[in-house]
């Protein structure tokens, strides 16, 4: 992609690219809904004792898989703390909770702030 020389032309091109991406996102969302409808239809209608269905170029099967879910977070946290098995948790900061502490004038150990550079795009009338 060739970038325009003027920042004004860049603003217009950014808006055009964003509009094109959003239109593509709508198409992708519609396709995803159709895909999910087909998956639901297959799950509901493919006989459970079948070995699957074979088309001209693809085969489909329905299978089950086990998924782990936390039933009691307090119990899990106690276990993690007691055994130090922190790998059971994902490492991600609860930003809004940390920001509340910082807004109250306190520090959150191990957390620092950095300035993020962003671009604002608005319509000119």
N, C-alpha and C positions, 0 to 999 in steps of 0.2 A: 504494500500500500504506500502510495506516495503521499507524504504529509504536506499540507498547504503551508505556504510561507507566512501568511498573516494569521495572527491569533483569532481574528474575527472569522476567517474562513475555517479555522480549526473548531471554533464554537459551533458553527453550522454543521460541519462534518460530524462532530461528536453527536449532535442531536440526531442527525440522519442515521448514524450507526446504531445509536441507542434505540431509535424507533424500529429499525430493521431487526435488532435483537429481540425486542419486545414482541414484535409480530411473529418471529420465529418461535419464541417461547410459547405463544398462544397455540401455534400449530403443534409444538411438542407436547403441550399439556393435553390437547385434544387426542393426540395419538396415544399418550400414556393412558388416558381414560378408556380408549378403545382396547388397548392391550390388556388393561386390568379386567375389562368386561369379558374378554376372551378367556383369560385365566380363570375368572370366577365360573364361567360357563363350563370350562373343561373340568374344574374341580367338582362342580355340582353334577355333571352328567357323564363323565367317564366312569364306567363301572369300577368299583373299588378293587375288585379281584382281577382286573384286566392287566395285561402286560404293557398297555399303552396303545397309542394309535399312530399309524405310520402314514404320512402324506407322501407326495411326490418327492419332496426334498427335505422333510424334517419329520422327526418322531417326537411325540409328547408322552410323558408319564406323569402320574401323580404320586408323590411320595410324602412321607412325614419326616420331620426333623425335630429334635429336641431343642428348646430355647430356654435359657436360664433367665429368670426374673427375680427381682428382690421382693420378698414378701414382707420383711420387717427390716427397714433401714437401720433402726437403732441396734438391733442384734448384729447386723453386718458390721456397723461401725465399731461396736465393742470387740468383735472378733478381729477386725483389721488392726485396731489399736493394740490389743493384747498380743497378737502374733506378729505384728509389724509386716503383714502381707499387703503392703500398700499397692502392689501390682494389681490387686483386685479392683482398684478404682482408677478411673481415667484421670489424667492430669490436665485439668482445665479449671481456670479461675472463674468463680462466680463474680463476674465484673460488677454487676449492680450491687451486690452485697458488699464487695470490697470498696466500692465508691461511696456507699453510705458511711462506712467506718471512716474513710478519709475525709468526707464532708463534715463529720463530727469532730475533725481536728486530730484524729488519731492516726497512727501508722499501722500498716499491715506488714509485718516482717516478711522479707523476701519478695515484696511486690514494689515495683517502681512504675512511674508513668513516663510515657514518651509522646512527643507531638507527632501526630499523623497528618500528612499533607493530603488534602482531598480537593476535588473540583466540584463546584456548584454550577449546574446548568439550568437556566431559566428561559422561558419564552419571552422574546421581545415583541411588543405589540406596536 
